[in-house]
Amino acid sequence: MWGPRNPEMAPGRCPVRMTSKLRKDGLRQLRSASKGKIAGTFDAIRIENIRPSDYDEMLSLWERAGLPFKPTGRDSRKDMLRQMRLPTALYLKATDYRTAEKNRGASGEKKMVAKGRGVMVAVVLGTQDGRKGWVNRLAVLPGYRKKGLGKRLVRELERRFAKMGLGIFTCQIEDWNTVSLKVFKRLGYQLHKDISYLTKRRVKGI
Protein backbone atom coordinates (compact mmCIF):
# COMPACT_ATOMS: atom_id res chain seq x y z
CA MET A 1 0.00 0.00 0.00
CA TRP A 2 1.21 3.51 -0.64
CA GLY A 3 2.86 5.73 1.95
CA PRO A 4 6.39 6.79 2.88
CA ARG A 5 8.40 3.91 4.27
CA ASN A 6 9.60 4.17 7.84
CA PRO A 7 13.41 3.70 7.68
CA GLU A 8 13.43 2.53 11.30
CA MET A 9 10.97 -0.32 10.72
CA ALA A 10 12.42 -3.52 12.12
CA PRO A 11 12.87 -6.34 9.58
CA GLY A 12 10.24 -9.04 9.81
CA ARG A 13 7.62 -6.92 11.51
CA CYS A 14 4.19 -8.37 10.84
CA PRO A 15 1.62 -6.34 8.91
CA VAL A 16 -1.88 -5.65 10.15
CA ARG A 17 -4.65 -7.69 8.59
CA MET A 18 -7.93 -6.02 7.74
CA THR A 19 -11.13 -7.51 6.37
CA SER A 20 -14.43 -6.25 5.02
CA LYS A 21 -17.59 -8.40 4.81
CA LEU A 22 -19.81 -7.72 1.84
CA ARG A 23 -23.45 -7.65 2.83
CA LYS A 24 -26.45 -7.73 0.52
CA ASP A 25 -27.12 -4.01 0.91
CA GLY A 26 -23.46 -3.25 0.25
CA LEU A 27 -23.58 -5.26 -2.97
CA ARG A 28 -26.10 -2.82 -4.41
CA GLN A 29 -23.78 0.07 -3.54
CA LEU A 30 -20.85 -1.66 -5.24
CA ARG A 31 -22.86 -2.26 -8.39
CA SER A 32 -23.93 1.37 -8.42
CA ALA A 33 -20.39 2.62 -7.82
CA SER A 34 -19.07 0.44 -10.65
CA LYS A 35 -21.21 2.17 -13.26
CA GLY A 36 -20.19 5.19 -15.28
CA LYS A 37 -16.63 6.27 -14.63
CA ILE A 38 -15.39 2.95 -13.27
CA ALA A 39 -16.65 0.36 -15.69
CA GLY A 40 -18.76 2.18 -18.22
CA THR A 41 -18.36 5.16 -20.51
CA PHE A 42 -15.12 6.96 -21.22
CA ASP A 43 -13.55 9.02 -18.48
CA ALA A 44 -10.27 10.95 -18.54
CA ILE A 45 -9.01 8.31 -16.11
CA ARG A 46 -10.05 4.74 -16.86
CA ILE A 47 -9.79 1.55 -14.81
CA GLU A 48 -8.22 -1.22 -16.92
CA ASN A 49 -6.55 -4.60 -16.58
CA ILE A 50 -2.79 -4.58 -16.18
CA ARG A 51 -0.99 -6.17 -19.13
CA PRO A 52 2.47 -7.80 -19.26
CA SER A 53 3.71 -4.79 -21.24
CA ASP A 54 2.86 -2.55 -18.24
CA TYR A 55 5.51 -4.14 -16.01
CA ASP A 56 8.21 -1.44 -16.26
CA GLU A 57 5.71 1.38 -15.85
CA MET A 58 4.17 -0.33 -12.82
CA LEU A 59 7.54 -0.64 -11.06
CA SER A 60 8.27 2.99 -11.86
CA LEU A 61 4.92 3.95 -10.33
CA TRP A 62 5.63 1.95 -7.17
CA GLU A 63 8.99 3.69 -6.83
CA ARG A 64 7.54 7.17 -7.35
CA ALA A 65 4.72 6.38 -4.92
CA GLY A 66 7.19 5.30 -2.23
CA LEU A 67 5.99 1.69 -2.15
CA PRO A 68 8.81 -0.81 -1.47
CA PHE A 69 9.04 -3.77 -3.85
CA LYS A 70 11.26 -6.78 -4.52
CA PRO A 71 12.58 -6.57 -8.12
CA THR A 72 14.63 -9.75 -7.69
CA GLY A 73 11.92 -11.62 -5.78
CA ARG A 74 8.15 -11.89 -6.21
CA ASP A 75 8.07 -8.55 -8.03
CA SER A 76 10.61 -9.60 -10.68
CA ARG A 77 9.53 -9.49 -14.30
CA LYS A 78 9.55 -13.27 -14.61
CA ASP A 79 7.46 -13.83 -11.49
CA MET A 80 5.03 -10.99 -12.20
CA LEU A 81 4.35 -12.35 -15.69
CA ARG A 82 3.73 -15.78 -14.13
CA GLN A 83 1.27 -14.21 -11.67
CA MET A 84 -0.61 -12.36 -14.41
CA ARG A 85 -1.33 -15.62 -16.20
CA LEU A 86 -3.04 -17.13 -13.16
CA PRO A 87 -6.86 -17.18 -13.10
CA THR A 88 -6.73 -15.95 -9.49
CA ALA A 89 -5.07 -12.64 -10.46
CA LEU A 90 -7.09 -9.44 -10.87
CA TYR A 91 -4.43 -6.81 -11.51
CA LEU A 92 -5.88 -3.35 -12.23
CA LYS A 93 -4.51 0.04 -13.19
CA ALA A 94 -5.87 3.56 -13.52
CA THR A 95 -4.77 5.17 -16.79
CA ASP A 96 -4.91 8.91 -17.40
CA TYR A 97 -5.61 9.69 -21.04
CA ARG A 98 -4.44 13.28 -21.05
CA THR A 99 -5.58 13.99 -24.61
CA ALA A 100 -9.12 13.14 -25.60
CA GLU A 101 -11.53 14.52 -28.13
CA LYS A 102 -15.26 14.50 -28.64
CA ASN A 103 -16.38 12.52 -31.66
CA ARG A 104 -19.88 11.84 -32.89
CA GLY A 105 -20.87 8.19 -33.19
CA ALA A 106 -22.93 6.66 -35.96
CA SER A 107 -26.15 7.69 -34.22
CA GLY A 108 -24.92 11.26 -33.73
CA GLU A 109 -24.28 11.10 -29.97
CA LYS A 110 -21.07 12.55 -28.58
CA LYS A 111 -18.50 10.09 -27.33
CA MET A 112 -15.13 10.59 -25.63
CA VAL A 113 -12.38 8.80 -27.51
CA ALA A 114 -8.92 8.23 -26.07
CA LYS A 115 -5.94 9.40 -28.08
CA GLY A 116 -2.52 8.02 -27.31
CA ARG A 117 -1.40 5.39 -24.86
CA GLY A 118 -2.16 7.21 -21.65
CA VAL A 119 -0.20 7.26 -18.38
CA MET A 120 -0.52 4.78 -15.53
CA VAL A 121 -1.29 6.74 -12.36
CA ALA A 122 -2.48 4.07 -9.89
CA VAL A 123 -2.45 0.30 -9.49
CA VAL A 124 -3.84 -2.44 -7.29
CA LEU A 125 -3.15 -6.17 -7.37
CA GLY A 126 -6.08 -8.34 -6.47
CA THR A 127 -5.94 -12.08 -5.79
CA GLN A 128 -8.47 -14.60 -4.52
CA ASP A 129 -8.16 -18.01 -2.93
CA GLY A 130 -11.76 -19.13 -3.35
CA ARG A 131 -12.68 -17.98 0.15
CA LYS A 132 -11.52 -14.36 0.33
CA GLY A 133 -10.54 -11.60 -2.04
CA TRP A 134 -7.15 -10.05 -1.27
CA VAL A 135 -6.28 -6.41 -1.98
CA ASN A 136 -2.54 -5.97 -2.53
CA ARG A 137 -0.05 -3.32 -3.62
CA LEU A 138 -2.40 -0.34 -3.86
CA ALA A 139 -0.37 2.66 -5.01
CA VAL A 140 -1.29 6.10 -6.38
CA LEU A 141 1.11 8.67 -7.79
CA PRO A 142 1.52 11.64 -5.40
CA GLY A 143 0.02 14.11 -7.85
CA TYR A 144 -3.14 12.03 -8.17
CA ARG A 145 -3.88 11.41 -4.50
CA LYS A 146 -6.96 12.67 -2.67
CA LYS A 147 -8.94 12.45 -5.91
CA GLY A 148 -10.71 9.16 -5.14
CA LEU A 149 -8.53 7.00 -7.39
CA GLY A 150 -7.57 4.53 -4.68
CA LYS A 151 -11.23 4.17 -3.77
CA ARG A 152 -12.22 3.60 -7.39
CA LEU A 153 -9.65 0.85 -7.82
CA VAL A 154 -10.62 -0.92 -4.60
CA ARG A 155 -14.36 -0.67 -5.33
CA GLU A 156 -13.87 -2.09 -8.82
CA LEU A 157 -11.81 -4.93 -7.37
CA GLU A 158 -14.51 -5.60 -4.79
CA ARG A 159 -17.14 -5.62 -7.54
CA ARG A 160 -15.19 -8.27 -9.45
CA PHE A 161 -14.67 -10.32 -6.29
CA ALA A 162 -18.40 -10.17 -5.55
CA LYS A 163 -19.15 -11.36 -9.08
CA MET A 164 -17.04 -14.44 -8.29
CA GLY A 165 -19.19 -15.14 -5.24
CA LEU A 166 -16.69 -13.89 -2.66
CA GLY A 167 -18.10 -12.11 0.39
CA ILE A 168 -14.98 -11.21 2.38
CA PHE A 169 -12.34 -8.75 1.18
CA THR A 170 -9.08 -8.41 3.05
CA CYS A 171 -5.72 -6.65 2.95
CA GLN A 172 -2.51 -6.62 4.96
CA ILE A 173 -0.94 -3.32 5.97
CA GLU A 174 2.38 -2.93 7.76
CA ASP A 175 2.01 -0.91 10.95
CA TRP A 176 4.25 1.93 9.77
CA ASN A 177 1.90 2.63 6.87
CA THR A 178 -0.64 4.82 8.63
CA VAL A 179 -1.78 6.42 5.35
CA SER A 180 -3.07 3.14 3.93
CA LEU A 181 -4.56 2.19 7.27
CA LYS A 182 -6.70 5.34 7.24
CA VAL A 183 -7.69 4.79 3.61
CA PHE A 184 -8.96 1.27 4.17
CA LYS A 185 -10.78 2.19 7.37
CA ARG A 186 -12.65 4.85 5.39
CA LEU A 187 -13.52 2.18 2.82
CA GLY A 188 -15.18 0.09 5.54
CA TYR A 189 -12.39 -2.36 6.35
CA GLN A 190 -12.21 -3.50 9.97
CA LEU A 191 -8.92 -3.71 11.86
CA HIS A 192 -8.24 -7.08 13.56
CA LYS A 193 -5.58 -6.75 16.24
CA ASP A 194 -6.17 -10.31 17.42
CA ILE A 195 -4.69 -11.89 14.26
CA SER A 196 -1.01 -12.77 13.88
CA TYR A 197 0.60 -12.89 10.44
CA LEU A 198 3.18 -15.64 9.85
CA THR A 199 5.12 -16.57 6.72
CA LYS A 200 7.45 -19.32 5.59
CA ARG A 201 9.72 -18.55 2.62
CA ARG A 202 11.53 -21.06 0.46
CA VAL A 203 14.35 -18.57 -0.17
CA LYS A 204 15.32 -15.20 1.27
CA GLY A 205 14.27 -12.03 -0.53
CA ILE A 206 11.37 -13.59 -2.38
NORQUI-V54076 format. One record per helix or strand. SS is the DSSP state (A for helix, B for strand). FROM is the first residue (numbers start at 0). TO is the last residue. If there is no record, write none. Layout:
SS/FROM/TO, SS/FROM/TO
This chain:
B/14/20, A/23/32, B/44/48, A/51/64, A/76/83, B/88/95, B/98/103, B/109/114, B/118/127, B/132/139, A/141/143, A/148/162, B/167/173, A/177/185, B/189/191
